[in-house]
Amino acid sequence: MPGWSRSLFGQVCIALVLGVAAGFFAPEFAAKMKPLGDAFIKLVKMLIPVIVFCVVVHGIAGAGDLKKVGRVGVRAIVYFEVITTIALALGILLAYLFGPGHGMNVDPSQLDASALSTYVDRAHEVSSGGTVDFLMKLIPATMVSGFAQGDVLQVLVVAVLFGCALSLIGERGKPLLHMIELTGEVTFKIMSFIVRLAPLGVFGAIAFTVGKYGIGSLAQLGYLVALFYVTIAIFVFVVLGTVMRLAGFSIVKLLRYLRTELGIVAGTASSDSVLPQTMRKLERLGIKGSTVGLVVPTGYSFNLDAFSIYLTLAAVFIAQATNTPLSTVDLLTILGVALITSKGAHGVPGSAIVILAATLAAIPAIPAIGLVLVLSVDWFMGIARAVGNYIGNCVATVVVAAWVGDIDRDRARRILNGEEPDGFDLLDAEPEVPLPEPRHV
């Protein structure tokens, strides 16, 4: 037990328990702990643009074959769209099977709309732009705009162009590639300092949530929250489990390999908090850096599986709670609109409610004021959203890598089976074996 408690995974678990206890027994004190969680996430986000840039550039320039890099990107997008559509359909199916909103008989005219004003304004901004506007936002104003604003997709666009150009330069690009490699190593070392603070961040986030909202806030809408968690579990173990099995791997073993990161994601309700170390651990699993660098950051905007489930499940729930009948056309509209609006979720303040409002704006039959019903439990649902999105992106990276042949299957199986140490745990210890030699141009 003492050894377990000294590991970061153990410390995160202890922080989760202490956070719940603080929120329950000392709610006023716990509500003041929010800055601990916010500060931890801000520290991590500070490094994400640099790490994404270095990993992507080094991966592409080191891969050499730009056509293969292009194939990885195309197949990743195809995979994202197929799995996201399945997630959206699953949300609608289970909402209809279990009817979490039936019997509530809510009168929309009696709901208080004041709490939604900010979210609705942002929703109009999201929905008014459309697909073209979203694609235009991928292009940064300058080469460094994405870094300054922390926009991972804009950084990814610059990194892909930079990596391709550096690869085409050939031998003359070696010094610059080596400098980028060293920058990445230094940034990862800084990250190893920051992640030591994860227990404090988890404690602050959980204590604040329980202290402010109380465990009792789940009572009224507990059925919806419980159904959402069950739906995420079904999606992970049935849908993603099947996909992993087809790729030749086990979803359970992958989750065990990523258990520490999953604890941090659950505690902070943010998958951003573990993005850098996840990329490194996937590389250590035997996946090529170019594939990790393309799939993981892109997936944070295009592969929000749990978020997609939330959109359709919540939309149907609101319709049921307000006794709003939905036709087949309405259901197909929810599916189609959510498929588009979910792509703009990452990086939008209050993204869950904002994107849900933008989705409902396209379906006049459902009273948008019904958003008030899910607002009070959004944080609790956000924990499952973050965990589900995170698992979905890790699975996507493994599956796409297997699809294009960019994974060392023997090494991956040995590590997932626990037959050999992975050689690296950014969270718990220094590398046990040296890093593999970098592949230069």
VEXDREN-742619 format. One record per residue: residue in one letter; y, z, x of N, C-alpha, C in turn. Coordinates in steps of 0.001 Angstrom, whole numbers, padded with zeros to 6 digits, always signed. Example, Ala and Ser with C-alpha at 12.3 -4.5 7.8 and 13.67 -1.06 7.14 Angstrom:
# VEXDREN-742619
a-005690+007800+013190-004500+007800+012300-003300+007800+013200s-002250+007080+012850-001060+007140+013670+000030+007870+012900
***
This chain:
# VEXDREN-742619
m-001219+000000+000815+000000+000000+000000+001272+000000+000850p+001337+000858+001922+002554+000823+002751+002821-000554+003329g+001736-001261+003774+001924-002597+004325+002443-003565+003286w+001909-003453+002056+002350-004316+000961+003822-004086+000647s+004255-002833+000663+005640-002517+000318+006609-002969+001398r+006099-003204+002619+007001-003676+003687+007214-005178+003621s+006346-005906+002923+006531-007347+002778+007640-007617+001773l+008263-008762+001883+009361-009074+000966+008852-009218-000464f+007642-009739-000608+007063-009850-001945+006943-008471-002599g+006447-007505-001836+006337-006150-002358+007688-005545-002667q+008664-005787-001803+010006-005241-002024+010657-005844-003266v+010406-007135-003490+010952-007783-004694+010331-007180-005948c+009012-006952-005915+008345-006334-007074+008897-004934-007341i+009104-004160-006277+009664-002816-006431+011073-002895-006999a+011850-003871-006516+013221-004040-007011+013236-004390-008494l+012267-005197-008936+012173-005540-010354+011964-004283-011212v+011037-003429-010764+010736-002203-011517+011937-001267-011519l+012562-001101-010357+013725-000218-010266+014889-000749-011097g+015053-002069-011135+016133-002660-011923+015956-002400-013409v+014713-002554-013901+014439-002272-015315+014671-000792-015612a+014218+000068-014699+014389+001511-014899+015861+001896-014920a+016643+001331-013998+018072+001640-013958+018771+001177-015229g+018424-000021-015695+019036-000535-016913+018687+000272-018138f+017479+000832-018155+017023+001601-019316+017595+003023-019327f+017574+003695-018156+017989+005099-018105+019471+005282-017789a+020089+004317-017105+021512+004443-016753+022203+003109-017000p+022323+002686-018255+022857+001351-018570+024271+001106-018068e+025148+002111-018107+026530+001919-017644+026566+001646-016151f+025777+002409-015401+025689+002182-013953+025065+000818-013660a+023980+000496-014374+023258-000748-014130+024117-001972-014413a+024966-001889-015444+025810-003025-015805+026793-003381-014700k+027038-002420-013797+027962-002671-012687+027271-003280-011473m+025967-003493-011552+025195-004015-010423+025186-005535-010357k+025809-006187-011318+025798-007650-011370+026263-008320-010075p+027300-007793-009384+027739-008449-008144+026655-008569-007080l+025672-007682-007084+024594-007777-006099+023804-009068-006289g+023447-009364-007531+022722-010604-007805+023573-011829-007578d+024836-011771-008014+025741-012915-007846+025977-013218-006370a+026161-012149-005565+026447-012340-004142+025260-012972-003424f+024053-012539-003770+022866-013099-003130+022737-014588-003417i+022914-014966-004673+022801-016385-005043+023903-017212-004384k+025123-016654-004297+026216-017384-003644+025927-017595-002170l+025340-016597-001516+025002-016743-000099+023989-017866+000110v+022994-017938-000778+021988-018988-000667+022606-020353-000947k+023394-020456-002017+024016-021732-002371+024949-022234-001275m+025515-021316-000498+026404-021687+000595+025698-022594+001606l+024392-022390+001790+023636-023125+002807+022890-024342+002268i+022703-024392+000950+021870-025451+000374+022347-026864+000728p+023649-027207+000598+024056-028585+000917+023727-028997+002346v+023957-028104+003306+023684-028427+004711+022182-028609+004932i+021383-027720+004341+019938-027810+004526+019386-029091+003911v+019843-029428+002702+019385-030669+002058+019751-031872+002911f+020970-031908+003400+021416-033032+004229+020545-033163+005480c+020335-032054+006195+019574-032107+007440+018114-032496+007199v+017503-031923+006171+016090-032215+005892+015903-033675+005486v+016780-034180+004614+016651-035554+004128+016915-036562+005249v+017992-036364+005989+018324-037290+007076+017221-037307+008123h+016769-036121+008530+015717-036058+009546+014418-036659+009035g+014113-036428+007757+012885-036964+007191+012896-038476+007103i+014002-039050+006633+014098-040505+006485+014157-041192+007844a+015012-040681+008719+015154-041304+010037+013868-041176+010847g+013136-040072+010645+011894-039883+011375+010731-040660+010786a+010825-040991+009499+009732-041710+008839+009607-043134+009340g+010740-043745+009640+010717-045096+010187+010590-046187+009140d+009658-046075+008218+009400-047093+007204+010274-046844+005981l+011407-047538+005892+012340-047321+004790+011772-047807+003456k+010906-048807+003499+010298-049287+002252+009444-048187+001620k+008752-047427+002476+007930-046346+001945+008791-045246+001346v+009925-044962+001984+010854-043973+001443+011319-044401+000054g+011594-045700-000102+012006-046226-001400+010915-046078-002442r+009668-046325-002032+008553-046180-002969+008394-044732-003420v+008635-043815-002507+008554-042389-002865+009592-042060-003935g+010820-042548-003748+011880-042283-004713+011582-042850-006090v+011089-044091-006144+010786-044730-007423+009654-043993-008134r+008605-043658-007406+007472-042976-008030+007851-041561-008477a+008735-040919-007740+009192-039590-008141+009926-039656-009472i+010804-040654-009638+011560-040799-010894+010612-041087-012052v+009612-041959-011813+008628-042269-012859+007886-040993-013266y+007461-040224-012281+006749-038971-012564+007642-038017-013357f+008908-037870-012924+009838-036966-013613+009963-037323-015092e+010150-038603-015376+010373-039025-016754+009142-038797-017629v+007965-039082-017094+006735-038892-017872+006515-037408-018178i+006611-036560-017153+006353-035126-017340+007429-034485-018206t+008686-034898-018044+009763-034348-018862+009559-034700-020331t+009120-035919-020605+008861-036336-021989+007738-035495-022607i+006701-035219-021825+005608-034363-022302+006128-032966-022617a+007003-032439-021748+007568-031104-021959+008398-031059-023234l+009221-032070-023461+010042-032128-024673+009164-032177-025930a+008135-033000-025878+007237-033132-027033+006476-031834-027282l+006099-031132-026215+005376-029864-026363+006252-028824-027053g+007541-028799-026726+008458-027867-027366+008542-028100-028866i+008652-029354-029267+008707-029688-030696+007395-029336-031388l+006267-029681-030750+004946-029451-031355+004704-027968-031640l+004952-027120-030639+004675-025695-030825+005686-025044-031761a+006925-025555-031779+007916-025022-032722+007466-025279-034153y+006856-026436-034381+006376-026767-035727+005088-026032-036067l+004228-025837-035082+002963-025154-035338+003167-023676-035669f+004094-023014-034943+004261-021565-035093+005496-021177-035908g+006455-022101-036089+007613-021838-036922+008337-020536-036637p+008869-020333-035427+009531-019061-035093+010769-018765-035930g+011384-019798-036507+012602-019573-037285+012376-019423-038772h+011161-019677-039240+010876-019585-040677+011014-018146-041162g+011648-017997-042293+011794-016666-042879+013073-015948-042515m+013845-016487-041555+015090-015815-041179+016184-016037-042235n+016162-017219-042858+017098-017525-043954+018554-017202-043587v+018996-017724-042459+020349-017479-041973+021333-018415-042668d+022439-017858-043132+023515-018660-043718+024491-019021-042607p+024579-020299-042223+025461-020692-041126+026907-020244-041312s+027361-020168-042541+028759-019786-042784+029028-018322-042439q+027968-017518-042305+028140-016104-042006+028069-015799-040515l+027825-016816-039684+027714-016598-038247+029088-016617-037580d+029234-015799-036540+030507-015703-035809+030546-016774-034732a+031475-017699-034856+031557-018822-033907+032406-018518-032682s+033070-017358-032640+034006-017077-031548+033329-017071-030184a+032062-016616-030143+031371-016528-028852+030989-017890-028297l+031091-018929-029119+030634-020253-028684+031753-021179-028237s+032993-020753-028368+034115-021658-028126+034071-022290-026740t+033824-021469-025722+033789-021989-024351+032654-022972-024164y+031475-022628-024704+030301-023492-024539+030471-024825-025259v+031074-024784-026441+031264-026009-027216+032220-026963-026505d+033297-026413-025918+034245-027254-025175+033542-027962-024022r+032702-027225-023298+031971-027829-022182+030951-028831-022688a+030379-028544-023851+029383-029457-024428+030008-030803-024756h+031244-030798-025277+031931-032056-025566+032145-032857-024281e+032442-032163-023182+032637-032851-021910+031343-033511-021452v+030219-032794-021648+028923-033325-021216+028501-034510-022069s+028615-034351-023417+028112-035378-024323+029008-036607-024385s+030317-036431-024137+031242-037556-024262+031104-038563-023138g+030641-038101-021958+030570-038990-020807+029456-040010-020906g+028297-039581-021401+027165-040489-021509+026488-040723-020166t+025503-041625-020188+024703-041897-019002+025527-042504-017877v+026422-043433-018213+027236-044102-017190+028100-043084-016449d+028708-042168-017217+029554-041153-016600+028736-040253-015681f+027524-039909-016117+026655-039073-015290+026314-039775-013981l+025990-041065-014057+025659-041810-012845+026870-041946-011918m+028067-042111-012508+029275-042211-011683+029548-040906-010938k+029181-039791-011557+029411-038493-010920+028489-038272-009721l+027448-039083-009615+026573-038976-008450+027266-039452-007183i+028309-040271-007336+029015-040829-006181+030165-039905-005818p+030140-039292-004636+031208-038362-004253+032505-039098-003943a+033620-038394-004090+034923-038997-003794+035048-039316-002314t+034507-038445-001464+034485-038668-000015+033109-038273+000514m+032877-038511+001782+031594-038180+002389+031307-036687+002340v+032349-035874+002319+032156-034425+002393+032409-033719+001053s+032755-034467+000004+033057-033848-001291+031882-033051-001827g+030679-033601-001718+029500-032910-002224+029267-031587-001519f+029550-031551-000207+029387-030308+000554+030400-029262+000076a+031635-029681-000119+032692-028746-000520+032446-028187-001923q+031911-029025-002820+031703-028612-004207+030311-028045-004463g+029444-028130-003454+028084-027644-003631+027264-028495-004571d+027598-029773-004700+026875-030687-005586+025703-031289-004810v+024491-030799-005098+023312-031205-004334+023006-032693-004485l+023192-033257-005690+022894-034675-005885+023843-035566-005100q+025117-035200-005046+026066-035973-004245+025719-035887-002764v+025324-034708-002317+024892-034548-000924+023648-035398-000674l+022753-035449-001646+021534-036234-001497+021849-037721-001351v+022802-038220-002130+023198-039626-002027+023706-039927-000623v+024587-039073-000116+025133-039260+001240+024021-039170+002276a+023115-038211+002111+022038-038008+003073+021098-039211+003135v+020774-039782+001972+019888-040952+001943+020539-042133+002666l+021808-042381+002377+022518-043479+003050+022612-043225+004553f+022921-041974+004913+023070-041623+006329+021733-041754+007055g+020650-041270+006416+019337-041353+007045+018869-042781+007230c+019108-043632+006227+018727-045045+006337+019500-045738+007458a+020807-045482+007507+021630-046100+008555+021213-045622+009940l+020931-044322+010050+020525-043770+011347+019190-044343+011792s+018299-044582+010833+017005-045168+011164+017165-046597+011689l+018093-047352+011088+018295-048752+011495+018994-048874+012838i+019728-047847+013254+020416-047888+014555+019413-047900+015693g+018296-047212+015485+017247-047212+016500+017456-046184+017589e+017193-046569+018835+017219-045645+019965+018579-044976+020155r+019644-045695+019871+020981-045113+020076+021243-043931+019151g+020486-043825+018062+020706-042730+017124+019981-041446+017477k+019161-041467+018549+018388-040280+018903+019240-039031+019131p+020324-039120+019918+021122-037901+020159+021669-037292+018866l+022152-038132+017968+022692-037631+016713+021590-037028+015848l+020418-037690+015828+019292-037169+015055+018854-035813+015580h+018864-035679+016903+018488-034396+017510+019501-033311+017141m+020778-033673+017099+021812-032702+016728+021630-032255+015273i+021303-033205+014402+021080-032861+012992+019849-031962+012853e+018820-032247+013649+017612-031412+013632+017944-029976+014047l+018730-029827+015100+019111-028491+015567+019975-027774+014538t+020863-028527+013893+021700-027923+012847+020836-027376+011723g+019815-028139+011358+018897-027684+010321+018163-026420+010730e+017713-026355+011999+017001-025171+012469+017900-023938+012456v+019156-024116+012881+020100-022998+012876+020360-022522+011446t+020508-023483+010528+020773-023125+009133+019591-022390+008522f+018381-022818+008837+017198-022112+008349+017120-020696+008930k+017546-020543+010170+017554-019206+010768+018541-018299+010031i+019714-018846+009677+020670-018069+008880+020048-017699+007539m+019317-018654+006955+018670-018385+005686+017656-017257+005806s+016968-017170+006942+015995-016093+007121+016668-014737+007119f+017951-014681+007540+018710-013429+007444+019025-013104+005982i+019480-014129+005273+019968-013916+003900+018848-013501+002963v+017664-014126+003095+016589-013832+002150+016076-012405+002292r+016403-011744+003388+016048-010332+003512+016771-009489+002466l+017866-010038+001945+018641-009323+000926+018129-009593-000485a+017067-010365-000600+016551-010728-001925+016264-009521-002815p+015645-008431-002308+015410-007280-003196+016684-006723-003810l+017775-006692-003036+019041-006214-003588+019538-007143-004685g+019422-008459-004440+019856-009429-005447+019045-009319-006725v+017729-009165-006582+016853-009033-007748+017177-007747-008507f+017355-006646-007779+017682-005371-008431+018973-005488-009230g+020009-006080-008607+021298-006206-009284+021221-007045-010534a+020504-008187-010458+020422-009089-011603+019649-008459-012764i+018507-007832-012470+017693-007231-013524+018370-006002-014121a+018946-005146-013257+019612-003936-013747+020765-004290-014680f+021552-005302-014296+022674-005728-015134+022193-006229-016492t+021160-007043-016481+020668-007638-017730+020164-006574-018698v+019300-005693-018198+018744-004649-019065+019830-003663-019484g+020752-003350-018546+021816-002409-018865+022789-002938-019896k+023098-004231-019838+024078-004803-020760+023483-005143-022117y+022321-005805-022097+021744-006285-023348+020698-005338-023927g+020047-004592-023043+019024-003669-023517+017730-004382-023862i+016621-003709-023636+015328-004293-023967+015217-004516-025472g+015924-003676-026227+015880-003797-027682+016481-005073-028213s+017300-005763-027387+017925-007001-027862+016889-008095-028091l+015680-007875-027571+014623-008857-027784+013964-008724-029155a+014191-007580-029818+013445-007292-031036+013643-008342-032122q+014902-008654-032455+015191-009564-033567+014655-010964-033313l+014813-011437-032080+014397-012801-031768+013182-012806-030843g+012437-011695-030891+011295-011560-029995+010253-012646-030165y+010059-013106-031385+009054-014145-031630+009420-015426-030896l+010692-015806-030971+011145-017014-030278+010952-016881-028770v+011375-015740-028214+011256-015518-026774+009783-015528-026354a+008940-014831-027116+007516-014780-026794+006881-016166-026863l+007247-016928-027896+006699-018281-028034+007144-019161-026871f+008383-018988-026431+008879-019780-025301+008086-019464-024035y+007825-018177-023787+007045-017797-022608+005623-018352-022694v+005033-018280-023876+003675-018815-024057+003656-020323-023846t+004690-021000-024355+004772-022455-024189+004880-022833-022722i+005695-022091-021969+005819-022353-020528+004475-022153-019844a+003762-021086-020224+002452-020822-019623+001475-021957-019928i+001474-022428-021181+000597-023548-021555+000950-024796-020747f+002243-025060-020622+002679-026238-019876+002244-026147-018411v+002432-024968-017803+002109-024800-016382+000605-024926-016140f-000190-024171-016904-001615-024110-016597-002428-025255-017204v-001962-025835-018304-002699-026943-018916-002170-028288-018422v-000872-028539-018651-000308-029842-018273-000222-029991-016752l+000536-029079-016119+000687-029179-014661-000635-028892-013946g-001450-027999-014536-002753-027723-013932-003635-028957-013915t-003592-029734-015003-004363-030978-015064-003848-031994-014052v-002524-032098-013960-001929-033036-013006-002308-032656-011575m-002262-031365-011268-002639-030909-009927-004114-031189-009657r-004947-030964-010679-006378-031218-010498-006647-032699-010233l-005923-033571-010931-006074-035010-010683-005647-035384-009266a-004683-034616-008728-004225-034866-007357-005150-034232-006334g-006114-033416-006812-007085-032828-005900-006783-031410-005468f-005895-030705-006192-005508-029355-005803-005544-028414-007003s-005389-027124-006734-005441-026101-007776-004056-025522-008021i-003623-025477-009287-002328-024909-009630-002299-023412-009324v-003412-022717-009544-003462-021270-009305-003261-020967-007816k-003902-021741-006968-003768-021518-005527-002349-021832-005053l-001709-022841-005651-000330-023157-005287+000597-022018-005693l+000379-021458-006870+001209-020345-007326+001013-019128-006427r-000184-018910-005981-000435-017784-005072+000282-018004-003738y+000302-019228-003266+000987-019559-002018+002492-019332-002133l+003036-019553-003335+004475-019426-003555+004838-018133-004288r+003988-017123-004219+004181-015916-005020+005487-015184-004710t+005888-015143-003439+007120-014440-003096+008327-015145-003690e+008363-016453-003558+009469-017220-004123+009520-017083-005642l+008358-017065-006280+008310-016909-007734+008887-015566-008162g+008635-014536-007362+009197-013217-007671+010701-013211-007599i+011252-013900-006602+012707-013960-006458+013326-014781-007586v+012691-015893-007932+013195-016736-009021+013209-015952-010332a+012135-015213-010607+012062-014428-011841+013122-013329-011853g+013350-012714-010705+014317-011619-010642+015751-012064-010777t+016069-013228-010209+017447-013713-010234+017696-014730-011344a+016620-015173-012012+016709-016211-013052+017383-017467-012512s+017119-017771-011249+017724-018948-010612+016753-019524-009597s+016423-020801-009747+015558-021451-008768+016341-021882-007532d+017680-021912-007626+018507-022227-006459+018295-021221-005341s+017966-019985-005723+017882-018906-004751+016759-019086-003733v+015825-019999-003992+014712-020185-003061+014541-021643-002642l+015501-022500-002953+015341-023926-002646+015088-024191-001155p+015884-023634-000240+015671-023960+001182+014308-023539+001704q+013905-022275+001440+012622-021836+001968+011448-022533+001291t+011629-022969+000044+010574-023718-000642+010348-025069+000036m+011440-025727+000386+011313-027008+001087+010545-026837+002392r+010850-025770+003111+010158-025543+004378+008680-025207+004153k+008374-024406+003144+006976-024039+002907+006158-025238+002441l+006770-026160+001684+006061-027364+001270+005782-028272+002462e+006716-028315+003407+006465-029069+004633+005305-028456+005404r+005259-027125+005459+004183-026435+006164+002836-026646+005490l+002891-027016+004206+001657-027286+003472+001040-028614+003898g+001810-029397+004671+001315-030678+005153+001970-031876+004511i+003075-031648+003774+003799-032746+003130+004893-033230+004065k+005055-034539+004172+006058-035105+005080+007463-034685+004662g+008310-034451+005668+009670-033996+005412+010479-034962+004572s+010253-036261+004739+011016-037240+003966+010699-037131+002483t+009440-036876+002147+009044-036735+000749+009595-035442+000156v+009479-034341+000890+010031-033065+000433+011534-033187+000226g+012194-033811+001184+013652-033929+001129+014145-034773-000031l+013347-035747-000469+013748-036593-001600+013369-035980-002948v+012132-035490-003054+011615-035057-004351+012219-033735-004811v+012281-032740-003933+012739-031411-004356+014191-031405-004842p+015162-031870-004039+016547-031845-004539+016753-032714-005782t+016115-033885-005821+016244-034758-006994+015657-034092-008234g+014540-033401-008041+013890-032731-009154+014739-031642-009779y+015649-031058-009008+016499-030001-009545+017428-030515-010646s+017614-031821-010747+018415-032380-011839+017596-033266-012776f+016552-033901-012264+015809-034871-013061+014450-034366-013533n+014036-033186-013101+012699-032705-013453+012752-031265-013950l+013595-031004-014947+013746-029662-015502+012765-029480-016659d+011515-029250-016308+010449-029203-017317+010660-028071-018321a+010832-026849-017831+010986-025704-018733+012287-025791-019520f+013311-026330-018903+014577-026510-019600+014414-027499-020751s+013617-028529-020533+013355-029522-021583+012628-028880-022761i+011651-028023-022463+010944-027304-023525+011924-026440-024312y+012827-025780-023595+013828-024909-024237+014695-025705-025213l+015132-026884-024822+016021-027686-025667+015374-028010-027010t+014163-028536-026980+013528-028940-028244+013059-027733-029057l+012525-026722-028389+012071-025529-029103+013237-024825-029785a+014358-024670-029063+015529-023990-029631+016153-024806-030759a+016196-026130-030610+016790-026979-031646+016003-026875-032954v+014685-026944-032857+013862-026831-034059+013939-025417-034631f+014002-024409-033765+014131-023022-034217+015403-022825-035043i+016520-023366-034560+017792-023237-035277+017702-023921-036645a+017064-025080-036672+016890-025791-037943+016055-024957-038915q+014984-024353-038422+014128-023531-039277+014864-022277-039759a+015613-021630-038846+016299-020385-039188+017389-020611-040230t+017993-021799-040217+019073-022104-041166+018572-022934-042343n+017237-023024-042478+016619-023768-043596+017101-025217-043657t+017193-025841-042485+017618-027235-042390+016399-028135-042252p+016105-028963-043228+014937-029859-043120+015182-030945-042072l+014161-031260-041321+014267-032294-040287+013308-033435-040605s+013827-034644-040567+012997-035827-040785+012373-036264-039467t+011475-037226-039552+010861-037772-038338+011916-038404-037440v+012896-039050-038063+013991-039656-037296+014770-038570-036549d+015007-037425-037199+015724-036330-036549+014950-035825-035328l+013643-035700-035482+012813-035217-034378+012823-036193-033205l+012725-037479-033516+012777-038486-032453+014155-038510-031790t+015194-038257-032581+016546-038195-032025+016678-037011-031071i+016145-035857-031485+016162-034682-030605+015464-035004-029289l+014304-035650-029384+013533-035998-028191+014310-036940-027282g+014879-037992-027857+015603-038980-027054+016875-038437-026444v+017663-037694-027239+018925-037146-026735+018672-036102-025657a+017680-035231-025891+017368-034190-024916+016886-034781-023596l+016209-035932-023674+015732-036584-022458+016903-036984-021564i+018033-037294-022195+019229-037697-021437+020070-036485-021053t+020358-035612-022026+021256-034486-021748+020673-033503-020739s+019354-033381-020683+018744-032434-019745+019012-032803-018300k+019308-034085-018048+019553-034529-016668+020858-033975-016109g+021768-033568-016976+023051-033071-016481+023140-031568-016456a+021989-030871-016583+022017-029413-016726+022365-028700-015431h+021807-029147-014320+022002-028410-013074+023460-028458-012628g+024006-027296-012345+025378-027224-011868+026410-027051-012959v+025998-027088-014233+026929-026882-015343+026978-025386-015671p+028166-024748-015641+028257-023331-015980+027721-023068-017386g+026855-022036-017517+026253-021741-018810+025447-022911-019311s+024713-023579-018409+024103-024873-018702+023198-024870-019922a+022419-023812-020139+021455-023828-021237+022144-024005-022582i+023110-023151-022879+023816-023230-024154+024675-024494-024223v+025298-024856-023092+026159-026041-023068+025365-027304-023383i+024241-027493-022695+023436-028698-022908+022781-028677-024284l+022387-027490-024749+021829-027401-026105+022888-027787-027129a+024131-027343-026922+025219-027715-027834+025464-029221-027792a+025407-029804-026590+025598-031247-026458+024479-032013-027158t+023259-031463-027105+022127-032099-027776+022284-032046-029289l+022681-030877-029809+022849-030718-031258+024009-031551-031792a+024983-031834-030915+026140-032623-031350+025715-034013-031816a+024582-034485-031293+024098-035818-031667+023198-035775-032898i+022965-034573-033433+022090-034419-034598+022850-033636-035663p+023679-034291-036450+024533-033617-037440+023768-032760-038442a+022501-033064-038657+021734-032309-039651+021595-030838-039283i+021557-030526-037984+021381-029140-037529+022748-028508-037314p+023064-027382-037968+024367-026733-037776+024499-026171-036359a+025471-026662-035620+025656-026227-034231+025959-024739-034129i+026512-024153-035176+026832-022736-035167+025576-021894-034979g+024422-022479-035245+023157-021778-035067+022889-021378-033624l+023669-021925-032702+023536-021544-031295+023756-020051-031099v+024538-019438-031976+024798-018004-031890+023490-017219-031928l+022499-017756-032639+021226-017052-032797+020489-016874-031472v+020604-017850-030565+019869-017763-029298+020729-017260-028151l+022021-017099-028385+022925-016705-027312+022575-015333-026751s+022204-014389-027620+021967-013019-027167+020696-012877-026327v+019756-013797-026478+018515-013690-025703+018411-014807-024667d+019503-015499-024424+019459-016638-023508+019047-016214-022104w+019521-015037-021665+019173-014604-020306+017668-014402-020171f+017046-013760-021160+015616-013498-021094+014827-014804-021096m+015292-015773-021854+014649-017080-021847+014940-017796-020532g+016089-017471-019940+016467-018089-018671+015510-017752-017542i+014883-016577-017602+013907-016211-016575+012741-017191-016606a+012211-017445-017808+011090-018387-017939+011530-019810-017606r+012772-020162-017983+013277-021505-017639+013286-021700-016124a+013815-020717-015409+013922-020844-013955+012542-020921-013308v+011634-020060-013740+010282-020062-013167+009561-021372-013492g+009660-021824-014751+009006-023060-015143+009553-024278-014417n+010882-024352-014296+011495-025463-013556+011056-025463-012104y+011007-024269-011519+010634-024144-010108+009197-024619-009883i+008288-024133-010708+006884-024545-010569+006750-026047-010774g+007472-026578-011765+007414-028009-012034+007833-028850-010844n+008867-028421-010135+009338-029183-008983+008392-029067-007797c+007776-027905-007615+006805-027763-006532+005576-028632-006802v+005113-028622-008043+003970-029464-008410+004322-030935-008242a+005537-031316-008656+005969-032709-008526+005926-033159-007072t+006363-032297-006165+006373-032655-004742+004967-032877-004221v+004043-031985-004599+002655-032119-004155+002029-033386-004741v+002257-033624-006028+001630-034766-006704+002176-036092-006180v+003494-036190-006042+004084-037430-005524+003622-037680-004092a+003556-036614-003293+003082-036757-001907+001642-037248-001882a+000812-036733-002785-000580-037187-002855-000650-038642-003326w+000252-039005-004235+000296-040358-004794+000600-041396-003722v+001515-041067-002823+001925-042037-001796+001232-041800-000457g+000353-040797-000394-000375-040531+000848+000441-039828+001906d+001414-039003+001486+002272-038302+002432+001921-036826+002575i+000660-036473+002325+000235-035087+002466-001049-035026+003278d-001113-034064+004179-002324-033802+004944-003233-032949+004060r-004168-033591+003385-004995-032901+002396-005841-031782+003007d-006380-032014+004172-007218-030993+004799-006405-029741+005119r-005217-029944+005675-004367-028796+005999-003943-028072+004722a-003567-028840+003709-003131-028233+002447-004248-027396+001834r-005468-027912+001828-006586-027165+001236-006884-025905+002037r-006833-025997+003361-007109-024810+004178-006086-023709+003906i-004820-024110+003808-003771-023120+003577-003875-022540+002170l-004073-023398+001158-004169-022920-000216-005420-022069-000438n-006486-022353+000325-007713-021561+000218-007637-020276+001026g-006568-020120+001811-006432-018933+002639-007334-018945+003855e-007825-020131+004235-008735-020224+005379-008000-020163+006705e-006704-020414+006677-005901-020289+007889-004483-019918+007480p-003767-019193+008346-002383-018853+008011-001550-020110+007933d-000547-020086+007070+000279-021288+006941+001160-021492+008154g+001221-020479+009050+002012-020629+010257+003468-020368+010058f+003864-020120+008843+005293-019905+008596+005512-019192+007285d+006276-018133+007321+006726-017476+006108+008151-017044+006348l+009067-017838+005893+010483-017583+006107+010888-016221+005571l+010120-015727+004601+010524-014501+003928+009974-013249+004591d+008761-013298+005109+008122-012074+005549+008017-011907+007059a+008026-013000+007796+007796-012854+009226+008292-014067+009977e+008302-013961+011289+008634-015093+012134+007435-016033+012166p+007634-017296+012562+006512-018229+012625+005396-017705+013514e+004150-017833+013035+003013-017383+013813+002557-018446+014801v+002857-019684+014511+002535-020773+015423+003781-021617+015567p+003912-022343+016693+005132-023123+016886+005267-024239+015871l+006505-024636+015623+006781-025749+014725+006210-027028+015320p+005792-027975+014499+005312-029250+015019+006442-030009+015656e+006103-030830+016629+007126-031600+017322+007817-032536+016357p+009167-032600+016377+009883-033488+015465+009630-034946+015807r+009666-035779+014777+009454-037218+014963+010816-037910+015013h+011157-038397+016180+012446-039065+016337+012345-040538+016021v+013508-041189+015991+013549-042617+015707+012792-043400+016779
***
